[in-house]
């Protein structure tokens, strides 16, 4: 028997190795439709994350029953989907459909892994901001299913007067309450949080990128490299000096403080408000007051479904995405599962009696889609780090801002 | 010492395994033919072997078929070679060492050699965002991306039909008239069409396909473009779901022979540049999607030659040495101190202390690092609030303090390991040498310097070297505690004060800014060369210590 030990080891070892090598090779039928009998219509592979898998699987059952197609689900961490998709599509091993966020689009298009999609007349049934977000250089690439943005959450137990129109007045009112914090805006000690500060920035008239005639962002023109941008930087410095804005207030700390009634206001999104409501708090969603005189516009994030550029089942994938996932029932089911407002106008109307969703949707009407151009990736790191330095009074805000814009511009040019 | 005793111990063992005269094969053995694949006796062991190798073969053949279906010729060649080797080795009577080595070698090839070779190859390419796949894929992506639906064009209710084997589209135009057309034949009025519910359900001379039949030919249907008229600028009709047709026009035209893509709206000609891996116009603008090409030593020369990368690289390299050496010295110092203290029989409750000291080691490192990050928060962290009485020390945002912070966290995570190995090494030092020392009149400090340390280093030096190599690449501690921050706002790349090489590489390869796998692989190779050189030199030096033993 002595000899059989290494043999056994090899057998186990090799089988593992072979399983590894042949990964994905176990579905030769999926790509080769010419040898398929007509009654077995093929297989679709879909990558979804945990929150979205339930409703999507339900739709898939109807689709399977209608068409005889098998829909295979791979559950993935939402954060991994983009990079795995980019690296796997060129090898031919990628899925047919993924769920994703609209700001991935620039990278997906740049790497040539996503296929355009045609909604036809249905496009008019979706919120304009959702369709804009899912488009890149005028071409629509994804079916939107949810829209999310931040707003001003107000603890009605702490303030009874109406919310003021300007941010300075808001801070004054909040400070008068006498709680430990006034207006909570989450930050990170090292990376800052430009996303949560963006409504204030736009209220100074300093968006990240300029837009062209069609409304598309132009990555070569940094619109925040202006006097308005420096005015915003000075304002951030002022908020830091007053102690309103602290880089040490992380997302967790801010949420806990708000839950504990330590602040009358918090700038946050629907992902936190569910917990506030569950804790029995009386909250309402307000527009974020302007700090610089102009309208304050939060970033709007849109999530949806994308189809692989190398899908060998392109027709099926389009049929499933456009004619099944784009229906009102599915949009509502996804809303139930994830708590995010749907992207289909009719679906939004049916849930208008949910004050939280309706409140955020109202704020989102003023919002702008987060830029999805690849240049946006070059912005975050300098943007956040500079805001940290400004809040912590580590230099002249205007100079830091100018230096930041130069650094971002050179990174975009080099990319 | 053990080296000299090995051969005599090993030889009898190998003699018994090699000899054909043992075990079930015994009686036949000496007379068996001396061939590679010799006659076998059907003993129990042989049957087991046959079944297992058969299983491996079956899996292998399956793998070969699967990789052939996926056209993965490299994997296929490897599988065929591996199967041949396995069968030869296990059915041969001579390849005894091979029977022990093959499993390990196969794993070594797949998990080490392949990965190293792939990293090495990637370091010589421009693989990264925008250079993701082959030129064919890039062309296809560019053409598809620029094919846009003609603005305000109507939706056509579409049926897929066939005449013989040829596919065609039968549509109903906005006026309600049925039309039919194929790839080579522009749309024309359809004679004898039966329209029901706004779409064509039957057509003379054609078969109307149902959904399953459409799906069976979906690649052809999806790729099909039916010209609206003889003028190509009118665009063509296509369908993405088999039931709705839209008019599309493309602005990009690919000329395969010339290797150029022309934008028909502006007239700009983009030429394929095989050194850049992009389509580039005369004025230098390139199309967004490119492909992977071999770029030679470009990535290496960029690290060392490009001023914007060289500055940060040298700074990060120096701090990486500081971090790795500092971590080893600090953890070893504290671990040794505690080991000596707790090795003294006069200390009471030593077992309790020892168990407590293992705690940081028993916790997952990434959790500890995250907890430390919270504890070091300037305003709300435990360290400032409770330990330092509300001092607002910017542990994570000051360039120097951030370095202190990562070293402190690493000290917390690393000293229990050093404590363990020092305790073990101390207990293995024979008491007689101390007796002799005392007789010679040595004081405790002298004994520590001349006896304990040298004897301790014999067994711990190799571990210190591997600890250095480990900390040189200690991604978790740095990334989870400070994310490499605080960021250097004046640097042209994303780099922070506490970044070590491996977190710097991570930011290049997977960070927010344009991911550059090729460049990241090149830096990984440089890191490997540095660590390998230092380790080789250090191990050579430690031989001198062994002679003491």
Interface residues (C-beta under 8 A of the other chain):
Chain A: X1 X2 X3 X4 X6 X7 X8 X9 X10 X11 X13 X14 X15 X17 X18 X19 X20 X21 X22 X24 X25 X26 X28 X32 X33 X34 X36 X38 X39 X41 X42 X67 X68 X69 X83 X86 X87 X89 X90 X92 X107 X109 X110 X111 X112 X113 X115 X116 X117 X118 X120 X121 X137 X138 X139 X189 X190 X191 X246 X247 X248 X249 X250 X253 X309 X310 X312 X313 X314 X315 X316 X318 X319 X322 X323 X374 X377 X378 X380 X381 X382 X385 X386 X388 X389 X392 X400 X403 X404 X407 X410 X411 X414 X415
Chain B: X17 X23 X44 X45 X48 X49 X52 X53 X55 X56 X59 X60 X62 X63 X66 X67 X69 X70 X72 X75 X78 X79 X82 X86 X90 X99 X100 X102 X103 X106 X107 X110 X129 X130 X132 X133 X134 X137 X138 X140 X141 X142 X144 X145 X146 X147 X148 X149 X155 X211 X212 X213 X214 X215 X216 X217 X218 X219 X221 X222 X239 X240 X241 X242 X243 X244 X246 X288 X289 X308 X377 X378 X379 X380 X381 X394 X396 X397 X482 X483 X485 X486 X487 X489 X490 X491 X492 X493 X494 X496 X510 X511 X512 X513 X514
